[in-house]
């Protein structure tokens, strides 16, 4: 993966990185009653990625504990954990593993396989690289990323819904996923500005 060339940061830094959950967020939105969006997040997740000497050969692996969902309503959270939705007793995790990286304008698209509810589908992530801090107050090197994706929950067998008297359904099928990721460098062989 690369960043835009500036005088302040290298264009990319090869090495192995680990997501810092304390300074990252995995969240989603879904439309409710065809009127507004309900937002939620997961509080238990982990992941790592490797940035290669060729940024397009980079890779990502991540896991989310689905039982850690928080939507601001305990009853709703319990329902989403149930067999109507995530069925966390049988499918406790969501996982994502990249299969490739593509340049997309000033950003990147990470292609990968998302596994949820016993189903695996190709889901691309639109990624923006926010930058690097080579020396932080924590005594380490960090990088920041923002990413978005959209899935249709029906594709993963999560089809529970209720019809509305005036037409439509109670819960939208499309789910917007948003990631704010801060990662810590674990191992690096070389600081490598792109040519």
FENGIZI-V953100 format. One record per residue. N is the residue number from 1. RES is the residue in one small letter. PSI is psi in degrees with one decimal (none if undefined). OMEGA is omega as a letter, one per 30 degrees, with the letter a starting at -180 (NA if undefined). BURIAL is 1 if it has 24 or more other ideal C-beta (glycine too) atoms within 12 Angstrom, else 0. Layout:
[[N;RES;PSI;OMEGA;BURIAL] [N;RES;PSI;OMEGA;BURIAL]]
This chain:
[[1;x;150.2;a;1] [2;x;166.6;l;1] [3;x;163.7;l;1] [4;x;143.5;a;0] [5;x;124.6;l;0] [6;x;168.7;l;0] [7;x;-11.4;a;0] [8;x;-28.9;a;0] [9;x;152.4;l;1] [10;x;156.2;a;1] [11;x;-26.3;l;0] [12;x;157.2;a;1] [13;x;114.1;a;1] [14;x;150.4;l;1] [15;x;-175.8;l;1] [16;x;133.4;a;1] [17;x;150.2;l;1] [18;x;133.9;l;1] [19;x;136.4;l;1] [20;x;100.7;a;1] [21;x;-28.6;a;1] [22;x;-21.6;a;0] [23;x;27.3;l;0] [24;x;164.8;l;1] [25;x;136.0;l;1] [26;x;112.5;a;1] [27;x;170.4;a;1] [28;x;161.5;l;1] [29;x;146.4;l;0] [30;x;143.3;a;1] [31;x;139.5;a;0] [32;x;130.2;l;0] [33;x;21.8;l;0] [34;x;16.5;a;0] [35;x;-46.6;a;0] [36;x;172.9;a;0] [37;x;133.9;l;0] [38;x;134.6;a;1] [39;x;145.8;l;1] [40;x;170.1;l;1] [41;x;166.4;l;1] [42;x;135.9;a;1] [43;x;-8.8;a;0] [44;x;108.0;a;1] [45;x;161.4;l;1] [46;x;160.3;l;1] [47;x;166.2;l;1] [48;x;161.1;l;1] [49;x;159.8;l;1] [50;x;128.7;l;1] [51;x;118.2;a;1] [52;x;169.0;l;1] [53;x;-35.4;l;0] [54;x;108.0;a;0] [55;x;-27.6;a;1] [56;x;-6.1;l;0] [57;x;12.9;l;0] [58;x;161.0;l;1] [59;x;157.3;a;1] [60;x;139.5;l;1] [61;x;133.7;a;1] [62;x;151.2;l;1] [63;x;137.5;l;1] [64;x;130.7;l;1] [65;x;108.3;a;1] [66;x;-25.3;l;1] [67;x;-13.7;a;1] [68;x;12.3;a;1] [69;x;140.5;l;1] [70;x;121.8;l;1] [71;x;3.9;a;1] [72;x;5.3;l;0] [73;x;114.4;a;0] [74;x;-39.3;l;0] [75;x;-42.4;l;0] [76;x;-40.8;l;0] [77;x;-43.3;l;1] [78;x;-38.8;l;0] [79;x;-42.1;a;0] [80;x;-30.4;l;1] [81;x;-19.9;a;1] [82;x;178.3;a;0] [83;x;-17.0;l;0] [84;x;-27.8;a;0] [85;x;-99.3;a;1] [86;x;-30.1;a;1] [87;x;60.7;a;1] [88;x;-21.2;l;1] [89;x;-33.0;a;0] [90;x;-23.3;a;0] [91;x;75.9;a;1] [92;x;-17.2;a;0] [93;x;152.3;l;1] [94;x;136.8;l;1] [95;x;153.1;l;1] [96;x;130.9;l;1] [97;x;123.6;a;1] [98;x;152.0;l;1] [99;x;-6.8;l;0] [100;x;166.5;l;1] [101;x;135.9;l;1] [102;x;143.3;l;0] [103;x;138.5;l;0] [104;x;91.3;a;0] [105;x;-124.9;l;0] [106;x;-1.2;a;0] [107;x;-155.7;a;1] [108;x;154.6;l;1] [109;x;123.5;l;1] [110;x;114.7;l;1] [111;x;141.1;a;1] [112;x;172.7;a;1] [113;x;121.0;l;1] [114;x;124.2;l;1] [115;x;122.7;a;1] [116;x;131.7;l;1] [117;x;33.1;l;1] [118;x;8.8;a;0] [119;x;140.2;l;0] [120;x;127.4;a;0] [121;x;152.3;l;1] [122;x;124.8;l;0] [123;x;116.9;l;1] [124;x;144.0;l;1] [125;x;126.6;l;1] [126;x;116.7;a;1] [127;x;134.4;l;1] [128;x;128.6;l;1] [129;x;118.8;a;1] [130;x;-20.8;l;0] [131;x;-176.4;a;1] [132;x;150.8;l;1] [133;x;109.6;a;0] [134;x;-25.7;l;0] [135;x;112.4;a;0] [136;x;168.9;l;0] [137;x;-16.5;l;0] [138;x;-3.5;a;0] [139;x;27.8;a;0] [140;x;-178.9;l;0] [141;x;133.1;a;1] [142;x;156.1;l;1] [143;x;149.6;l;1] [144;x;140.4;a;1] [145;x;144.9;l;1] [146;x;140.6;a;1] [147;x;149.5;l;1] [148;x;155.1;l;1] [149;x;163.5;l;1] [150;x;134.5;l;0] [151;x;158.8;l;1] [152;x;116.3;a;0] [153;x;-25.8;l;1] [154;x;-32.7;a;0] [155;x;-21.3;a;0] [156;x;15.7;l;1] [157;x;19.4;l;0] [158;x;82.5;a;1] [159;x;5.8;a;0] [160;x;136.5;l;0] [161;x;169.1;l;0] [162;x;128.1;l;0] [163;x;146.7;l;0] [164;x;144.3;a;0] [165;x;-35.6;a;0] [166;x;7.2;a;0] [167;x;155.3;a;0] [168;x;-169.7;a;0] [169;x;163.2;a;0] [170;x;-32.3;a;1] [171;x;131.1;a;1] [172;x;153.0;l;1] [173;x;-29.8;a;0] [174;x;134.5;l;0] [175;x;125.4;l;1] [176;x;126.0;a;1] [177;x;135.7;a;1] [178;x;132.5;l;1] [179;x;130.9;l;1] [180;x;109.2;a;1] [181;x;130.4;l;1] [182;x;127.7;a;1] [183;x;150.2;a;1] [184;x;129.9;l;1] [185;x;126.7;l;1] [186;x;-38.6;a;0] [187;x;133.7;l;0] [188;x;137.4;l;1] [189;x;-30.9;a;0] [190;x;142.3;l;0] [191;x;115.4;a;0] [192;x;93.0;l;0] [193;x;140.4;l;0] [194;x;149.9;l;0] [195;x;none;NA;0]]
